[in-house]
Each structure stands twice: as structure tokens, then as C-alpha cells.
Amino acid sequence: MTNPAPIEDVPIGSDGIRLGQFVKFAGLLDSGGNVKEAIIDGYVTVNGEVDRRRGRQLQHGDIVEFEERRVRVCP
């Protein structure tokens, strides 16, 4: 059994951010096209659940995971 990846805190400096923006901002992927494909194809999870909406509004404390990285939305 493998241990989950540690959670990295990523401060956004505002009240909220959309999922697609956050994936790119956090450095999980570096191009908008790749972000769109990864989200639509179900490779990105929010709080442990697949969410295929790039425009989903994230809140402080939400944890986004892609491949082996887990990042938390922070103020």
C-alpha cells in the first residue's frame, strides 16, 4: 500500500478561483489546453471526487489532485 502524496498549500490571494485556473496556477499543468483535457477526461479530482467542470468555483480548503500531486487552495 502506498502513502498518498503530501498536500502542498497554494495561496491564491482571493476568496475563490475556478478549477481550470487553479490547476494551471498551482503548476499541476502548464498549458490551458492540457488543463482542459485533463479535467474533461476525469484525471483531476476535487476533494477526492472527479469533477469535469473547468469553471467549478473552488473554496479555501479544497484539495485538488492530479497524478501524484495534491494541492490545497489557501487564502
C-alpha positions as CSV (number, residue, x, y, z in Angstrom):
1,M,0.0,0.0,0.0
2,T,1.4,3.4,-1.0
3,N,1.1,6.6,1.1
4,P,-0.8,9.5,-0.5
5,A,1.3,12.4,-1.7
6,P,1.8,15.2,0.8
7,I,-0.5,18.2,0.4
8,E,1.0,21.4,-0.9
9,D,-0.6,24.7,0.2
10,V,-1.1,27.1,-2.7
11,P,-2.2,30.6,-1.7
12,I,-4.5,32.3,-4.2
13,G,-4.8,35.7,-2.5
14,S,-8.5,35.9,-3.1
15,D,-11.8,34.4,-2.0
16,G,-12.1,31.9,-4.8
17,I,-10.8,30.6,-8.1
18,R,-12.1,28.4,-10.8
19,L,-10.8,24.8,-11.1
20,G,-9.2,25.3,-14.6
21,Q,-7.4,28.5,-13.4
22,F,-6.2,26.8,-10.2
23,V,-4.7,23.7,-11.9
24,K,-2.6,26.0,-14.1
25,F,-1.8,28.5,-11.3
26,A,-0.7,25.7,-9.0
27,G,1.6,24.3,-11.7
28,L,-0.1,21.0,-12.0
29,L,-0.2,21.5,-15.8
30,D,1.3,24.4,-17.7
31,S,-1.0,24.9,-20.7
32,G,-4.6,25.8,-20.9
33,G,-5.2,23.1,-23.5
34,N,-3.7,20.4,-21.3
35,V,-5.7,21.6,-18.3
36,K,-9.0,21.4,-20.3
37,E,-8.3,17.9,-21.5
38,A,-7.2,16.6,-18.1
39,I,-10.3,17.9,-16.4
40,I,-12.7,16.8,-19.1
41,D,-11.1,13.3,-19.2
42,G,-11.6,12.9,-15.4
43,Y,-7.9,13.0,-14.4
44,V,-8.4,15.8,-11.9
45,T,-10.2,15.3,-8.6
46,V,-11.5,17.9,-6.1
47,N,-11.8,16.7,-2.5
48,G,-11.4,13.1,-3.7
49,E,-14.1,13.2,-6.4
50,V,-13.8,13.6,-10.2
51,D,-15.2,17.0,-11.4
52,R,-15.3,17.6,-15.1
53,R,-16.3,21.3,-14.8
54,R,-13.3,23.6,-15.5
55,G,-15.5,26.5,-14.2
56,R,-16.2,24.9,-10.9
57,Q,-15.6,27.6,-8.2
58,L,-13.1,26.3,-5.6
59,Q,-13.1,27.5,-2.0
60,H,-10.3,27.8,0.6
61,G,-9.5,24.3,1.9
62,D,-10.5,22.4,-1.3
63,I,-7.9,19.8,-2.3
64,V,-7.1,19.3,-5.9
65,E,-5.3,16.2,-7.1
66,F,-3.7,15.4,-10.4
67,E,-1.4,12.4,-10.9
68,E,0.9,12.3,-7.9
69,R,0.4,15.8,-6.7
70,R,-2.2,17.1,-4.2
71,V,-2.6,20.9,-3.6
72,R,-4.9,22.8,-1.3
73,V,-6.5,26.1,-2.0
74,C,-5.4,28.6,0.6
75,P,-6.1,32.3,1.2
